[in-house]
Amino acid sequence: MKIAVAKEIDPAEPRVAASPDTVKKFKALGVDVAVEPGAGVKSGLPDTEFTAAGATISADALKDADVVIKVKRPEASELGQYKRGAAVIAIMDPYGNDAALKAMADAGVSAFAMELMPRITRAQVMDVLSSQANLAGYRAVIEAAEAFGRAFPMMMTAAGTVPAAKVFVMGVGVAGLQAIATARRLGAIVTATDVRPAVKEQVESLGAKFIAVEDEEFKQAETAGGYAKEMSREYQAKQAALTAEHIKKQDVVITTALIPGRPAPRLISLDMVKTMKPGSVLVDLAVERGGNVEGVKSGETSEVDGIKIVGFPNLAGRVAASASGLYARNLLSFIETMVDKTSKALAINWDDELVKATALTRDGKVIHPNFQPKSS
C-alpha cells in the first residue's frame, strides 16, 4: 500500500498533510509513503525530515498511490495525476461546490471530507474542525493584539496605569473558547456570547462573562450534533440590540460564528462598527464564508473611522507548523481504520460510520446523501 503526500498548489496554503511523526507511524503499519518535493517547506518541514522518517521524495509521488492525502480539495488539474480508485482525503469544502464533487467522481477517485467526521467519541482524534479551529482561535487573538495599538494586560507603572483591554468573543465553539483562553492569558477582560446555552458554563470556567438574551428560544438553540441552530429573526433582533450596546465599550471583538453549509451569519453591521472607539479592532474568523462583520475584506485589514477590521482567511495556516502537525495526526488516525493489519493493504469498510459520514464519491458517482446531484 502506498500513501502519497501531495504538495498544495494553492500558494496561500502553507500547511501539509503529513509530518515526520506520522510518516514513522505509517511505516510502522507497513505502508510506503511518498512525498512530493517541497510539500512541507512552508510548514518548516524540509524534504530531509521526511526522508529521515522513512518517506521517499518523488515528483511522481502521486502516481499509483492507493491513498492521496492533502490539506485542500484537489483541483481539476491535479485529479489527472491520481489513479482511478485511489482514496483522496482532504478538507473538501463540499457545500456549494457541486462541480468540484462531480470532477472528483468523474476522475474515479474515492473522496473523503475530513470536516464531515461525525462528532462521536471514537472520532475525536480525527476531528479536523476542532484541531484547526483551536489554532484559529488562538491566532485570532494574536492578530488582534498585533493590530491593537495598546497593551492587553493592565499595567501599573510610575508614570500611570494602562487599563486592561476589553475583548468580546462572538461564537463560543472550539475557536471561540481558545480565543477566550488566549485573551485571558494576555490579561484582557473578556466577555463572550453564543446562541447555545450549554456553553455558558464553559465561558465562565475560563474567567469570562457570558452575554446573551436568555429567553425560551435560547434554551432550545442547539442541534443534536452540538452545533448552533439558525435563530428566528425576532431573536436575532433582540440579540443584535444587546450586542450593539455591548460592543460600544469593547476594544477588541472576535467573531467566529459559522453554520455548516450556509453563509456566515451577519452579526455586526457597519453602523455597529462605527460606534466603537477609534483604535478598536475586529477580527472575523468567518471571512471565508462571507464574514460576520459588514465591511470585512478577505485577506485584508480594512479601516472604518479608525477602527480596524481584520479579515485574514485560513488563520490556522498562519500557525502552519502546529496546524500541520495536528492535521497530520487527524489523518493518521482515520487512515489507520482503513488498513488491513495483516495484509498491510487498503481495506475500506464502506459500512463503517466514519466512512459513511465522510465519503463523497465512489466508483464514478457522488454518493454522500447531502450532495446528490439536483436531478436525482
C-alpha positions in Angstrom: 0.0 0.0 0.0 1.3 3.4 -0.9 0.3 6.8 0.6 1.2 10.0 -1.3 1.6 13.3 0.4 0.6 16.0 -2.1 2.1 19.4 -2.3 -0.6 22.1 -2.1 -0.9 24.0 -5.3 -2.7 27.0 -3.7 0.1 29.5 -2.9 -1.9 30.8 0.0 -2.0 27.3 1.7 1.2 26.7 3.8 0.0 23.6 5.6 1.0 20.0 4.7 -0.9 16.7 5.3 1.8 14.7 6.9 4.6 15.2 9.5 7.8 13.1 10.1 6.0 11.7 13.2 3.0 10.4 11.1 5.3 9.1 8.4 7.1 6.9 11.0 3.7 5.6 12.2 2.6 4.8 8.6 5.9 3.0 8.1 5.3 1.0 11.3 1.9 -0.1 9.7 3.8 -1.5 6.8 2.8 1.4 4.4 5.0 3.1 1.9 5.0 6.9 2.0 6.0 9.1 -0.9 6.1 12.9 -0.6 6.1 15.5 -3.4 9.2 17.6 -3.3 8.8 20.7 -1.1 5.4 19.7 0.2 6.3 20.7 3.8 8.7 23.6 3.2 6.1 26.3 4.2 5.4 24.4 7.4 9.1 24.3 8.3 9.5 20.7 7.2 12.2 20.3 4.6 12.3 17.1 2.5 15.2 15.8 4.6 13.0 15.5 7.6 10.5 13.3 5.7 13.3 11.1 4.3 14.8 10.7 7.7 11.4 9.4 8.9 11.4 6.8 6.1 9.5 8.5 3.3 10.7 8.8 -0.3 10.7 12.2 -2.1 9.5 11.9 -5.6 8.0 14.1 -8.3 5.9 11.1 -9.2 4.7 10.5 -5.7 1.0 10.7 -6.7 1.4 8.0 -9.4 -0.1 4.7 -8.5 -0.8 5.9 -4.9 -3.6 4.0 -3.1 -4.2 6.9 -0.9 -3.5 10.6 -1.5 -3.6 13.0 1.4 -3.9 16.7 1.1 -5.0 19.8 3.0 -7.4 21.3 0.5 -9.6 19.6 -2.1 -7.8 18.7 -5.3 -8.2 21.0 -8.3 -9.2 19.6 -11.7 -5.6 19.9 -12.8 -4.5 17.6 -10.0 -7.1 14.9 -10.5 -5.5 13.6 -13.7 -2.4 12.5 -11.7 -4.4 10.2 -9.5 -5.1 6.6 -10.4 -8.8 5.6 -10.6 -9.9 4.0 -7.4 -7.5 5.9 -5.2 -8.8 7.3 -1.9 -8.3 11.0 -1.7 -8.6 12.5 1.8 -8.6 16.3 2.4 -10.6 19.2 3.8 -13.0 19.2 0.8 -15.3 22.2 1.5 -18.1 20.4 -0.3 -21.0 22.7 0.3 -21.9 24.7 -2.8 -19.1 23.1 -4.8 -21.1 20.6 -6.9 -18.9 20.9 -9.9 -15.8 20.0 -7.9 -17.5 17.0 -6.5 -18.6 15.9 -10.0 -15.0 16.3 -11.2 -13.7 14.0 -8.4 -16.4 11.5 -9.2 -15.6 11.6 -12.9 -11.9 11.1 -12.1 -12.9 7.8 -10.4 -11.4 8.6 -7.0 -13.0 7.9 -3.6 -13.0 11.3 -2.0 -13.3 11.7 1.8 -14.1 15.0 3.5 -12.3 15.3 6.9 -14.6 18.1 8.1 -17.6 15.8 7.9 -16.2 13.5 10.5 -19.0 12.6 13.0 -18.7 14.1 16.5 -18.6 10.8 18.3 -16.1 9.5 20.9 -14.0 7.3 18.6 -13.6 10.1 16.1 -12.4 12.8 18.4 -8.8 12.2 17.5 -9.9 12.6 13.8 -11.8 15.9 14.3 -10.1 18.3 11.9 -12.6 21.1 12.6 -11.6 21.1 16.3 -7.8 20.8 15.7 -7.7 23.6 13.2 -10.3 25.8 14.9 -8.4 25.6 18.1 -5.4 27.2 16.4 -7.5 29.7 14.5 -9.0 30.9 17.8 -5.5 31.3 19.3 -4.2 33.1 16.2 -7.2 35.5 16.1 -6.2 36.9 19.4 -2.6 37.2 18.3 -3.7 39.1 15.2 -5.9 41.3 17.3 -3.1 42.1 19.7 -0.8 43.0 16.8 -3.4 45.3 15.2 -4.4 46.9 18.6 -2.3 49.9 19.4 -2.4 49.3 23.2 -1.4 46.7 25.6 -3.7 43.8 26.6 -3.0 43.4 30.3 -3.4 46.1 32.9 0.0 47.6 33.7 0.7 49.7 36.8 3.7 51.9 36.3 5.2 55.0 38.0 4.0 57.0 35.0 0.4 55.8 35.4 -1.8 52.8 34.8 -2.5 51.2 31.5 -6.1 49.7 31.6 -6.7 46.1 30.5 -8.1 45.7 27.0 -11.8 44.6 26.8 -12.2 41.7 24.4 -15.6 40.4 23.2 -15.8 36.9 21.6 -18.9 36.1 19.5 -19.4 32.4 18.9 -18.1 30.0 21.5 -17.2 26.9 19.6 -13.7 25.4 19.7 -12.2 28.6 18.1 -14.1 30.9 20.5 -13.1 29.0 23.6 -9.5 29.1 22.6 -9.8 32.8 21.8 -11.2 33.4 25.3 -8.5 31.4 26.9 -5.7 33.2 24.9 -7.1 36.7 25.6 -7.4 35.9 29.3 -3.8 34.7 29.3 -2.7 38.0 27.8 -4.5 39.8 30.6 -7.6 41.1 28.9 -11.1 41.5 30.4 -13.1 39.0 28.3 -16.8 38.7 27.6 -18.4 36.2 25.2 -21.7 35.3 23.6 -23.3 32.3 21.8 -26.8 31.1 21.0 -26.2 27.8 22.7 -27.0 27.8 26.4 -24.6 24.8 27.1 -21.5 27.0 26.6 -22.3 29.5 29.3 -20.6 27.3 32.0 -17.6 26.8 29.7 -17.2 30.6 29.2 -17.4 31.3 32.9 -15.0 28.5 33.7 -12.4 30.3 31.6 -12.9 33.5 33.6 -15.0 35.4 31.1 -18.5 36.8 31.4 -21.4 35.4 29.3 -23.6 37.8 27.4 -26.9 36.7 25.8 -30.6 37.1 25.6 -31.6 34.1 27.6 -35.2 33.5 26.6 -37.1 30.3 25.7 -35.7 30.1 22.2 -32.2 30.5 23.5 -32.7 27.4 25.7 -33.5 25.3 22.6 -30.8 26.7 20.4 -28.6 23.7 19.8 -28.7 20.7 17.4 -28.3 17.1 18.5 -24.8 17.3 17.0 -23.8 20.2 19.2 -23.9 22.9 16.5 -25.8 26.2 16.8 -29.2 26.4 15.2 -30.2 29.3 13.0 -32.2 31.6 15.2 -35.5 33.4 14.4 -35.5 36.9 13.1 -37.1 38.0 16.4 -34.3 36.5 18.5 -31.7 37.9 16.1 -33.1 41.4 16.6 -33.0 41.1 20.4 -29.5 39.7 20.4 -28.3 42.4 17.9 -29.7 45.1 20.2 -27.8 43.6 23.2 -24.7 43.2 21.1 -24.8 46.7 19.7 -24.9 48.2 23.1 -22.1 45.9 24.4 -19.6 46.4 21.6 -19.6 50.2 22.0 -17.5 49.6 25.1 -15.2 47.0 23.7 -11.6 47.4 22.4 -11.4 44.1 20.5 -14.2 41.9 19.0 -13.5 38.4 17.6 -16.3 36.8 15.6 -16.3 33.0 15.0 -20.0 32.2 14.0 -20.4 29.6 11.3 -23.3 27.4 10.4 -22.3 24.3 8.3 -23.3 24.6 4.7 -24.6 28.2 5.0 -23.2 31.7 4.5 -21.8 33.1 7.7 -24.5 34.9 9.7 -24.1 38.7 9.8 -23.5 39.7 13.4 -22.1 43.2 13.3 -23.4 45.9 11.0 -21.3 48.8 9.7 -23.3 51.1 12.0 -22.3 49.0 15.0 -18.7 49.1 13.9 -18.8 52.9 13.8 -20.0 53.1 17.5 -16.7 51.6 18.6 -13.8 53.8 19.7 -11.1 54.7 17.2 -8.2 52.2 17.5 -10.6 49.3 18.2 -10.1 46.0 16.3 -12.5 43.4 14.9 -11.2 40.0 13.8 -13.6 38.0 11.6 -12.8 34.3 11.6 -15.8 33.6 9.2 -14.5 35.7 6.3 -14.2 32.7 4.0 -18.0 32.2 4.3 -18.8 35.9 3.7 -17.9 37.2 7.2 -19.8 38.0 10.4 -18.8 41.7 10.1 -20.2 44.0 7.5 -17.3 45.6 5.6 -14.8 42.8 6.2 -12.4 42.2 3.2 -10.8 38.8 2.7 -7.1 38.9 3.0 -7.0 42.5 4.3 -7.1 44.7 7.3 -9.6 47.4 6.4 -10.4 50.6 8.4 -13.6 52.3 9.1 -13.4 55.6 11.0 -10.1 54.5 12.6 -11.5 51.0 13.6 -9.6 48.1 12.1 -11.4 45.0 10.6 -9.1 42.1 10.2 -10.2 39.6 7.6 -7.4 37.0 7.2 -8.7 33.7 5.8 -7.1 30.4 7.0 -5.9 31.7 10.3 -4.8 28.1 11.2 -2.5 28.4 8.3 -0.8 31.3 10.0 0.4 28.8 12.6 1.3 26.4 9.8 3.8 24.1 11.7 1.4 23.5 14.6 -1.7 23.2 12.3 0.1 20.7 10.0 1.2 18.6 12.9 -2.4 18.3 14.3 -4.0 17.8 10.9 -1.5 15.0 10.1 -2.5 13.2 13.3 -6.2 13.6 12.4 -5.4 11.9 9.0 -3.3 9.2 10.5 -6.0 8.2 13.0 -8.6 8.0 10.2 -6.3 6.1 7.7 -5.4 3.5 10.4 -9.1 2.4 10.3 -8.7 1.7 6.6 -5.6 -0.5 6.7 -5.8 -4.3 6.9 -3.3 -5.1 9.7 -2.4 -8.5 8.2 -2.1 -7.8 4.5 -1.0 -4.2 5.0 -3.4 -3.3 2.2 -6.0 -0.6 1.9 -9.3 -2.1 3.1 -12.0 0.5 3.3 -15.1 -0.7 5.3 -17.9 1.1 3.5 -20.3 0.2 6.3 -18.2 2.0 9.0 -20.0 5.1 10.3 -16.8 7.2 9.9 -16.6 6.2 6.2 -20.4 6.7 5.6 -20.2 10.2 7.1 -17.1 11.4 5.2 -17.3 9.6 1.8 -18.2 12.0 -1.0 -17.5 9.9 -4.2 -17.0 6.3 -5.2 -17.0 4.4 -8.4 -17.6 7.4 -10.6 -20.6 8.7 -8.5 -21.3 11.3 -5.8 -22.5 9.0 -3.0 -22.9 11.3 0.0 -26.7 11.9 0.6 -26.2 15.6 1.4 -24.6 16.3 -2.0 -26.6 14.3 -4.5 -27.0 16.0 -7.9 -30.2 18.0 -8.2 -31.6 15.8 -10.9 -31.7 12.8 -8.6 
